[in-house]
Structures are given as structure tokens and as C-alpha cells.
Amino acid sequence: MEQINLADLDPAKTIILDAHLLKSYRKCQKYFWWFEQQHIVGKCNAAPAFGIAMHEGIEHFRKAKMAGLNFNDCYQAGAAALMEALKKHMPQEYLSPTMQDDAMAPKNALRIFTGYCHHYEPANLKFHHVEVPFALYFGSFQHNNSTINAIYTGIIDAVLEMHQRIYVNDLKSTGWNINQKWLDGFKMDQGLLGYMVAAQHILGIDTNYAVIHGIWVKAEAKNPKYAKPIDEYFHTNEIYWDTDQIAEWEVNTLVTAREIWLKQNEPDAYWQMSFGDACSMYGGCTYRPLCSTTPAAR
């Protein structure tokens, strides 16, 4: 595996995928088709936009840390970046004064960001890399006597040192209550394991460990009696994968890449609908209104 300059590749003999595309294809081929093949994108969704903004705030906080600034200056840099990112990414209605008590309103975003910075400060985290984009060659397969190169892309949130161990770090924000079952779900996460593989091969990081920072996105309780301490909004979970698990991820990813390539290059390919949980999870799939109409009406 190695870092690749995408400009050097022949597009006709290359498939480029990321964690979102792989997960999308596996949960519902039709979802993948609407998104990747037809380029139909739904309206801006507040939850992922909030997550992006929080990432940007924390990114600037961490980069200031790497530059050797004191805590207050790092915090101010991150807070300013967070506010700008909210303006850029969030649906406009969430920036309205009428939404000021919402969990994803700017006031609450700043409260959560502030809590995050203070929560992890005593851990004395040392950041080696922050927000590293990558394009990783992870294998090839044959199709019509041609070699097709498979490229995996993404952005590593951070590589950090904690308790004298190096970890690949991923930030995860959610409106669900965070418990151990939720945290353990990332042991089978396409993206997180891929970030660790990329860190090994591109950054030369010698680790099989990742650490999740779970961030609970919840509005402050109006009654202090029922308010949860802000420090309890943040949860840390360490994950380890051995070499056999990593090899399994590599094979699994390449097999899916080949499946997608074959469908994309077959004019009459049939892209299956889920007709299951993927249609109704999290309030309903973006493309459910399209799929639920008659084929002729689409």
C-alpha cells in the first residue's frame, strides 16, 4: 500500500472510494446509485453539518496546540473556527434566534466545544498529526484483461499520543445517549479501520490502536435539577485490531470495490433496493420519496 497522486492515474482503470461510498453501497445499492451514479444530493441535513462544524473547531484547537500556544489561545482559535463553520455549513434556520435553545444551535455548539476542550485538557494529549487527507492504493483486480487500481481516500482526524501509546483518533458526535454498546460498534467501522491502515502506510505510524472521542449533542436542560454535567457528554473508547483483522478489512474492501466497478461498467446493471432498515433508519432515507414512487414516475 502507498500514497497515490490521483493525477497520475488513468481514470478508465481506477476506482476511487471512501468510507461513505462503501457503507452506502453495502447498506443499499440503490442509495449508492442515486448518490454516486445520478449525483442527486438531498437538502442540507443539520446533523452531519453540525458534525463537520464541530470537527473544524476541534481541528483548529488541536493545530494551535501543535504550534505550542497556551490553552486559552488554542481555545479562542477553535471557538472562532467553530462559529465560522456553523455559518458555512448549517441550514440557515438553525442560525435563527428562534432556534437558540436547540441542541445544534450556535450557543449550544459553543457550550459543547468548550466542554470538550476542558474535558481532555487533563489527559495531556500530544498531537502528532491533525486532519490528514490521503489517497491510498490498496490493491487491484482484473477486468477485461485490464488491471483496475483501487484507491481508498479519506481524512484522518488525528494521530495522538496518550499514556505513552500512539493512537489514530476519530471524533464521533451523536444525539443518541452514548453507552458502551454504541462505542463498541466502531470495532467494525469501515472508516476508522481504514484511517488506521492509512496512518500505518502513509504516515509510517507503528500502531494497531485507535481511540474514539464520542461527543453527545444535547441541549442544556432548562431545569438544573435534571441537567447532566457537561463533562459526561464526552466518552473515550480504545480499540485494537491485530494483523489478521486488518488483512480481513483489506480483502473485504477490495471485494466491494470490485463489485462496484463491475456494476458501474455494466450498462444494464440492476441496482438493488434495500426494502428494509436502510429505508427507515434515522427518520427515513433521503431517497425514500423517490424509491417509493412507481418506476415510471421516477
Phi, psi and chi 1 to 4 in degrees:
 res  aa     phi    psi   chi1   chi2   chi3   chi4
   1 MET       -  146.3  -67.0 -167.5 -176.3      -
   2 GLU  -158.4  158.6   58.5 -176.5  -49.4      -
   3 GLN   -69.3  139.6  173.2   81.6  -48.6      -
   4 ILE  -123.3  140.3  -68.3  -68.2      -      -
   5 ASN   -88.8  111.0 -176.4  -12.2      -      -
   6 LEU   -59.5  -27.4  -63.1  179.2      -      -
   7 ALA   -66.9  -19.3      -      -      -      -
   8 ASP   -86.9   -4.8  -64.8  -23.4      -      -
   9 LEU   -93.6  151.3  -61.4  172.3      -      -
  10 ASP   -85.3  111.7  179.0   -3.7      -      -
  11 PRO   -56.4  -29.3  -23.2   34.0      -      -
  12 ALA   -72.3  -14.3      -      -      -      -
  13 LYS  -127.6   31.1  -62.9 -179.9  179.9  179.3
  14 THR  -140.3  137.1  -55.1      -      -      -
  15 ILE  -118.1  128.5 -178.2  167.9      -      -
  16 ILE  -115.3  122.5  -58.8  172.7      -      -
  17 LEU  -132.3  157.6  -63.7  166.0      -      -
  18 ASP  -130.6 -179.4   59.9   15.7      -      -
  19 ALA   -61.4  -40.1      -      -      -      -
  20 HIS   -62.3  -44.6  174.0  -99.3      -      -
  21 LEU   -66.3  -41.2  -69.0  175.1      -      -
  22 LEU   -64.3  -45.2  -73.0  158.5      -      -
  23 LYS   -64.2  -39.3  -69.3  177.7 -178.1  179.3
  24 SER   -62.1  -46.5  -63.0      -      -      -
  25 TYR   -62.3  -41.8  177.8   81.8      -      -
  26 ARG   -70.0  -33.5  -71.9  169.2 -177.8  158.4
  27 LYS   -80.4  -33.2   76.1  176.4  179.9 -180.0
  28 CYS  -166.3  115.6  177.9      -      -      -
  29 GLN   -62.2  -34.8  -65.4  177.7   15.1      -
  30 LYS   -68.0  -37.2 -161.9   67.0  171.8 -177.2
  31 TYR   -57.9  -48.1  178.6  102.4      -      -
  32 PHE   -57.6  -43.5 -178.3   96.9      -      -
  33 TRP   -62.5  -46.3 -176.0   79.9      -      -
  34 TRP   -60.3  -44.9  -71.8  119.8      -      -
  35 PHE   -76.5  -51.3 -178.7   84.2      -      -
  36 GLU   -92.3  -36.7 -179.0   67.1    2.4      -
  37 GLN   -87.8  -40.3  -57.7  -59.0  111.3      -
  38 GLN   -96.9  -12.9  -59.0  -58.5  -53.2      -
  39 HIS    57.2   40.4  -54.7  -67.2      -      -
  40 ILE   -95.5  116.9  -63.7  174.9      -      -
  41 VAL  -113.5  131.0 -179.5      -      -      -
  42 GLY   -71.6  172.6      -      -      -      -
  43 LYS   -62.8  156.7   64.5  176.1  -73.1 -170.9
  44 CYS   -57.3  126.8  178.9      -      -      -
  45 ASN  -100.1  134.8 -171.1  -61.7      -      -
  46 ALA   -65.7  -41.0      -      -      -      -
  47 ALA   -61.2  -53.0      -      -      -      -
  48 PRO   -65.6  -32.9   16.9  -28.0      -      -
  49 ALA   -64.1  -40.1      -      -      -      -
  50 PHE   -63.5  -42.9 -177.0   91.4      -      -
  51 GLY   -61.5  -40.5      -      -      -      -
  52 ILE   -62.6  -44.5  -69.2  169.4      -      -
  53 ALA   -63.5  -42.7      -      -      -      -
  54 MET   -63.3  -40.5 -170.9   62.0   65.7      -
  55 HIS   -57.8  -44.7  -93.4   74.1      -      -
  56 GLU   -66.0  -39.2  -69.3 -169.8   17.7      -
  57 GLY   -63.3  -46.4      -      -      -      -
  58 ILE   -68.1  -34.8  -67.1  172.2      -      -
  59 GLU   -58.0  -48.8  171.8 -167.8   -6.8      -
  60 HIS   -66.8  -36.5  -78.0   75.5      -      -
  61 PHE   -59.6  -46.2  172.2   80.6      -      -
  62 ARG   -69.5  -40.2  -70.3  172.4  163.1 -177.4
  63 LYS   -64.9  -35.2  -74.8 -177.4  174.0  177.8
  64 ALA   -66.0  -36.6      -      -      -      -
  65 LYS   -61.4  -45.0  -81.4  -86.8 -170.7 -178.5
  66 MET   -61.9  -30.7  -71.4  179.4   66.9      -
  67 ALA   -79.3   -4.6      -      -      -      -
  68 GLY    88.9   13.6      -      -      -      -
  69 LEU   -73.4  158.1  -83.9   63.6      -      -
  70 ASN   -75.0  168.8   63.1   48.5      -      -
  71 PHE   -57.9  -46.4  176.6   84.7      -      -
  72 ASN   -61.8  -41.7  -73.0  -25.1      -      -
  73 ASP   -67.9  -37.8  -71.6  -18.2      -      -
  74 CYS   -63.5  -43.2  -66.3      -      -      -
  75 TYR   -62.9  -45.3  169.6   77.4      -      -
  76 GLN   -62.6  -40.0  -67.7  -60.5  -30.3      -
  77 ALA   -63.4  -43.0      -      -      -      -
  78 GLY   -68.9  -41.7      -      -      -      -
  79 ALA   -63.5  -41.8      -      -      -      -
  80 ALA   -63.9  -41.9      -      -      -      -
  81 ALA   -65.1  -38.5      -      -      -      -
  82 LEU   -61.2  -47.3  170.3   67.1      -      -
  83 MET   -63.0  -40.3  -68.4  -64.8  105.2      -
  84 GLU   -66.6  -39.1  -74.1  -58.1  -48.2      -
  85 ALA   -67.4  -36.5      -      -      -      -
  86 LEU   -62.5  -42.7  -71.0  167.9      -      -
  87 LYS   -62.7  -35.6  -67.1  176.1 -174.8  176.6
  88 LYS   -78.2  -40.3  177.4 -179.3  178.0 -178.8
  89 HIS  -103.8  -31.1  -60.9  -66.1      -      -
  90 MET   -77.1  147.6  -72.6  -66.0  -72.3      -
  91 PRO   -56.8  141.6  -23.6   33.3      -      -
  92 GLN   -58.3  -31.9  -74.0  -57.1  -57.3      -
  93 GLU   -63.4  -25.6   59.4  -94.8   28.0      -
  94 TYR   -77.1  -11.5  -77.8   85.6      -      -
  95 LEU   -95.2   -1.6  -53.8  178.7      -      -
  96 SER   -76.9  145.8  166.1      -      -      -
  97 PRO   -56.7  -27.2  -26.1   35.4      -      -
  98 THR   -69.6  -15.3   59.7      -      -      -
  99 MET  -104.8   15.0  -62.8  -72.7  -74.1      -
 100 GLN   -63.6  -20.9   64.3  178.2  -23.3      -
 101 ASP   -96.0    2.8  -66.8  -31.0      -      -
 102 ASP   -73.2  152.8 -171.3   87.1      -      -
 103 ALA   -60.8  -28.8      -      -      -      -
 104 MET  -105.8   15.4  -70.7 -177.9  -78.1      -
 105 ALA   -73.8  155.2      -      -      -      -
 106 PRO   -54.2  -39.7  -29.6   36.6      -      -
 107 LYS   -60.1  -44.3 -178.5  177.5   74.7  171.4
 108 ASN   -75.0  -32.3 -163.3   55.1      -      -
 109 ALA   -60.2  -43.9      -      -      -      -
 110 LEU   -66.0  -37.4 -176.1   60.7      -      -
 111 ARG   -62.0  -44.5 -177.2  178.7   74.4   92.9
 112 ILE   -68.0  -42.7  -68.1  171.9      -      -
 113 PHE   -60.2  -44.0  171.3   78.9      -      -
 114 THR   -60.3  -45.0  -57.7      -      -      -
 115 GLY   -62.0  -39.6      -      -      -      -
 116 TYR   -61.4  -48.5  176.0   89.1      -      -
 117 CYS   -59.2  -44.1  -65.6      -      -      -
 118 HIS   -72.7  -33.1  -75.9  -78.6      -      -
 119 HIS   -63.3  -42.7  176.6   81.3      -      -
 120 TYR   -93.0   -5.9  -75.9  104.3      -      -
 121 GLU   -59.9  -43.5 -176.2   62.7   12.7      -
 122 PRO   -65.3  -17.7  -21.2   33.6      -      -
 123 ALA   -74.6  -12.4      -      -      -      -
 124 ASN    53.2   48.7  -64.6  -44.9      -      -
 125 LEU   -66.5  136.1  -55.9  179.1      -      -
 126 LYS  -110.7  120.4 -178.5  179.5  179.3 -178.5
 127 PHE   -94.6  122.9  -63.4   99.2      -      -
 128 HIS   -93.4  -36.1  -67.1 -106.3      -      -
 129 HIS  -145.7  144.8  -57.5  -84.9      -      -
 130 VAL  -136.3  129.5  173.3      -      -      -
 131 GLU    50.1   72.7  -65.8  -65.4  -42.3      -
 132 VAL  -105.2  111.2 -178.7      -      -      -
 133 PRO   -76.7  149.2   26.6  -30.9      -      -
 134 PHE  -147.9  156.1   64.4   86.4      -      -
 135 ALA  -133.6  107.4      -      -      -      -
 136 LEU  -110.8  121.5  177.7   70.7      -      -
 137 TYR   -72.8  123.7  167.4   82.1      -      -
 138 PHE  -125.6   15.0   66.7   94.4      -      -
 139 GLY   144.4 -178.5      -      -      -      -
 140 SER  -149.6  166.4   62.6      -      -      -
 141 PHE  -149.2  164.9   51.7   88.2      -      -
 142 GLN   -97.8  140.2  -64.0  -63.4  -51.2      -
 143 HIS  -150.3  119.4 -179.4 -118.9      -      -
 144 ASN    51.2   47.4  -68.9  -18.6      -      -
 145 ASN    65.3   16.9  -62.7  -42.6      -      -
 146 SER  -117.5  149.3  -66.4      -      -      -
 147 THR   -92.2  121.5  -61.6      -      -      -
 148 ILE  -101.7  121.9  -50.5  -56.6      -      -
 149 ASN   -87.4  135.4  -65.3  -49.9      -      -
 150 ALA  -106.5  125.4      -      -      -      -
 151 ILE  -119.4  131.4  -49.5  -61.0      -      -
 152 TYR  -109.9  125.2 -170.0   77.9      -      -
 153 THR  -118.1  160.3   64.1      -      -      -
 154 GLY   171.8 -171.2      -      -      -      -
 155 ILE  -134.8  122.8  -59.4  175.7      -      -
 156 ILE   -79.4  121.2  -59.0  167.6      -      -
 157 ASP   -58.7  -49.4  -77.1   -5.6      -      -
 158 ALA  -168.2  155.6      -      -      -      -
 159 VAL  -117.1  120.6  175.6      -      -      -
 160 LEU  -131.2  162.9   59.5   82.5      -      -
 161 GLU  -112.8  128.9 -174.1  173.6  -17.3      -
 162 MET  -144.9  130.7  178.6  177.9   70.1      -
 163 HIS    54.3   38.9  -50.0  -43.4      -      -
 164 GLN    63.3   28.3  -61.7 -177.6  -41.7      -
 165 ARG  -133.5  146.2  176.6  177.1  -74.0  159.5
 166 ILE   -94.1  134.2  -57.4  -63.0      -      -
 167 TYR  -130.3  148.2  -63.7   85.3      -      -
 168 VAL   -88.7  127.1  172.7      -      -      -
 169 ASN  -108.6  140.0  172.4 -122.8      -      -
 170 ASP  -132.5  134.9 -153.8   27.4      -      -
 171 LEU   -93.3  132.4  -60.3  167.7      -      -
 172 LYS  -132.5  117.2  -60.8  -67.2 -175.3 -177.5
 173 SER  -107.3  145.0   57.2      -      -      -
 174 THR  -155.0  151.2  178.9      -      -      -
 175 GLY   -87.9   -9.6      -      -      -      -
 176 TRP   -77.9  152.1  -61.9   93.2      -      -
 177 ASN   -61.6  131.7  -76.8  -39.5      -      -
 178 ILE   -88.6  122.8  -62.6  177.0      -      -
 179 ASN  -132.5 -179.9   54.6   31.0      -      -
 180 GLN   -66.3  -34.2 -165.7   57.8   46.1      -
 181 LYS   -61.7  -43.0 -177.0  177.7 -179.9 -179.5
 182 TRP   -63.2  -44.2 -176.3   84.7      -      -
 183 LEU   -65.6  -39.9  -69.3  166.3      -      -
 184 ASP   -68.0  -19.5  -75.0  -17.3      -      -
 185 GLY   -59.6  -23.9      -      -      -      -
 186 PHE   -77.8   -3.8  -66.6  103.0      -      -
 187 LYS   -64.4  -23.1  -68.7  178.5  179.7  178.3
 188 MET  -115.0   32.7  -66.2  -63.3  -66.7      -
 189 ASP   -90.9  121.1 -173.9   70.3      -      -
 190 GLN   -54.6  -45.7  171.4   72.3   40.3      -
 191 GLY   -68.9  -49.9      -      -      -      -
 192 LEU   -62.2  -45.4 -178.3   56.7      -      -
 193 LEU   -64.5  -35.8 -143.5  167.5      -      -
 194 GLY   -64.7  -36.7      -      -      -      -
 195 TYR   -65.0  -38.2  -57.8  149.1      -      -
 196 MET   -67.9  -41.2 -166.5 -165.2   68.2      -
 197 VAL   -60.7  -42.7  171.7      -      -      -
 198 ALA   -64.0  -41.0      -      -      -      -
 199 ALA   -62.7  -37.8      -      -      -      -
 200 GLN   -64.4  -48.1  -70.1  176.8  -21.4      -
 201 HIS   -86.9  -28.3  -70.1  -83.5      -      -
 202 ILE  -100.0  -41.4  -66.7  173.0      -      -
 203 LEU   -96.3   -9.0  -60.4  176.3      -      -
 204 GLY    71.7   28.4      -      -      -      -
 205 ILE   -82.8  124.7  -56.5  -60.9      -      -
 206 ASP   -92.8   83.6 -177.2   16.0      -      -
 207 THR  -153.8  151.5 -172.7      -      -      -
 208 ASN  -117.9   19.4  -75.1   37.3      -      -
 209 TYR  -114.0  143.9  -71.4   88.8      -      -
 210 ALA  -129.7  158.8      -      -      -      -
 211 VAL  -136.9  129.0   60.4      -      -      -
 212 ILE   -92.6  135.5  -67.5  -71.2      -      -
 213 HIS  -108.6  102.7  -75.1  178.5      -      -
 214 GLY   -86.2  129.2      -      -      -      -
 215 ILE  -119.3  118.0  -57.9  172.9      -      -
 216 TRP   -84.0  122.4 -170.9   39.7      -      -
 217 VAL   -98.2   99.5 -179.7      -      -      -
 218 LYS  -141.0  138.4 -177.4   71.3  172.8  178.0
 219 ALA   -70.8  152.6      -      -      -      -
 220 GLU   -67.7  133.1 -172.5  172.5   15.4      -
 221 ALA   -63.7  136.4      -      -      -      -
 222 LYS   -69.5  -31.2  -68.1 -178.0  170.0   60.4
 223 ASN   -99.2  113.1 -172.6  -22.6      -      -
 224 PRO   -55.1  -24.2  -23.2   33.0      -      -
 225 LYS   -61.6  -31.4 -179.8 -180.0  177.5 -179.7
 226 TYR  -106.1    7.3  -58.0  106.6      -      -
 227 ALA   -75.1  134.7      -      -      -      -
 228 LYS   -87.6  133.5 -165.8  171.6 -173.4  176.6
 229 PRO   -55.3  137.5  -22.9   32.9      -      -
 230 ILE   -58.6  -29.2 -171.1   68.5      -      -
 231 ASP   -64.0  -22.2 -151.2   43.2      -      -
 232 GLU   -87.3    3.6  -65.2 -178.9   16.4      -
 233 TYR   -79.3  -11.9  -78.0   42.5      -      -
 234 PHE  -119.8  133.0  -46.8  104.5      -      -
 235 HIS  -134.1  140.8  -61.8  -99.0      -      -
 236 THR  -117.4  135.2  -55.4      -      -      -
 237 ASN  -140.0  124.4 -163.3   46.1      -      -
 238 GLU   -91.7  141.2  -60.3  178.6   31.0      -
 239 ILE  -132.0  139.9  -59.9  173.6      -      -
 240 TYR  -125.7  137.0  170.9   83.9      -      -
 241 TRP  -124.6  134.5  -65.1  -76.3      -      -
 242 ASP   -86.1  177.0   67.5   17.4      -      -
 243 THR   -64.9  -32.2   53.0      -      -      -
 244 ASP   -68.1  -37.7  -71.1  -21.5      -      -
 245 GLN   -66.8  -38.2  -71.0  172.9  -60.0      -
 246 ILE   -66.5  -42.9  -65.4  169.4      -      -
 247 ALA   -61.9  -37.8      -      -      -      -
 248 GLU   -64.0  -41.1 -167.2  171.6   49.8      -
 249 TRP   -60.5  -43.4  174.7   91.0      -      -
 250 GLU   -62.7  -46.0  -67.0  170.4   -2.4      -
 251 VAL   -64.7  -45.2  171.2      -      -      -
 252 ASN   -60.6  -41.5 -155.2   63.9      -      -
 253 THR   -66.8  -41.5  -58.3      -      -      -
 254 LEU   -67.4  -38.8 -171.6   59.4      -      -
 255 VAL   -61.5  -43.7  166.5      -      -      -
 256 THR   -65.7  -40.0  -54.6      -      -      -
 257 ALA   -59.5  -41.4      -      -      -      -
 258 ARG   -65.2  -43.2 -175.8  177.2 -177.5  -83.4
 259 GLU   -57.9  -45.6  -74.5 -176.9   18.5      -
 260 ILE   -64.1  -44.2  -66.4  171.9      -      -
 261 TRP   -58.5  -45.8  172.6  -91.1      -      -
 262 LEU   -62.0  -40.7  -67.8  176.0      -      -
 263 LYS   -67.2  -42.8  -82.7 -166.1  176.8  -68.6
 264 GLN   -64.2  -25.4  -71.5  177.1  -35.4      -
 265 ASN  -106.5   16.1  -71.8  -86.2      -      -
 266 GLU  -117.4  105.9  172.7   51.8   60.1      -
 267 PRO   -54.6  -32.8  -24.2   33.7      -      -
 268 ASP  -100.3   18.5  -62.4  -35.7      -      -
 269 ALA   -61.1  142.0      -      -      -      -
 270 TYR  -101.8  122.1 -176.9   77.6      -      -
 271 TRP   -97.4  110.4  -60.4   80.9      -      -
 272 GLN   -70.7  145.1  -69.0  177.7  -84.9      -
 273 MET   -86.9  153.2  -67.8 -179.5  177.5      -
 274 SER   -72.0  -45.5  167.6      -      -      -
 275 PHE    49.0   43.6  -77.7  106.8      -      -
 276 GLY  -157.0 -145.5      -      -      -      -
 277 ASP   -59.7  -34.0  -69.1  -17.2      -      -
 278 ALA   -60.7  -23.8      -      -      -      -
 279 CYS   -78.3  -25.5  -56.8      -      -      -
 280 SER  -119.5   -8.4   56.1      -      -      -
 281 MET   -63.2  147.8  -71.9  173.2   60.4      -
 282 TYR    53.7   43.1  -52.8  115.9      -      -
 283 GLY    85.8    1.3      -      -      -      -
 284 GLY   111.2  138.1      -      -      -      -
 285 CYS   -62.2  145.8  172.6      -      -      -
 286 THR   -54.2  -35.4  -59.5      -      -      -
 287 TYR   -98.1    6.8  -55.7  113.0      -      -
 288 ARG   -58.7  -40.7 -171.6  170.6   64.6 -176.5
 289 PRO   -60.0  -29.9  -26.3   36.5      -      -
 290 LEU   -77.0  -47.9  -69.4  169.9      -      -
 291 CYS   -67.3  -28.6  -68.2      -      -      -
 292 SER   -82.0   -5.2   60.4      -      -      -
 293 THR   -84.2  172.8   61.6      -      -      -
 294 THR   -71.8  149.5   63.5      -      -      -
 295 PRO   -52.4  -37.8  -28.3   35.8      -      -
 296 ALA   -67.0  -27.5      -      -      -      -
 297 ALA   -83.8  -12.1      -      -      -      -
 298 ARG   -76.0      -  -66.4  174.1 -159.2  149.9
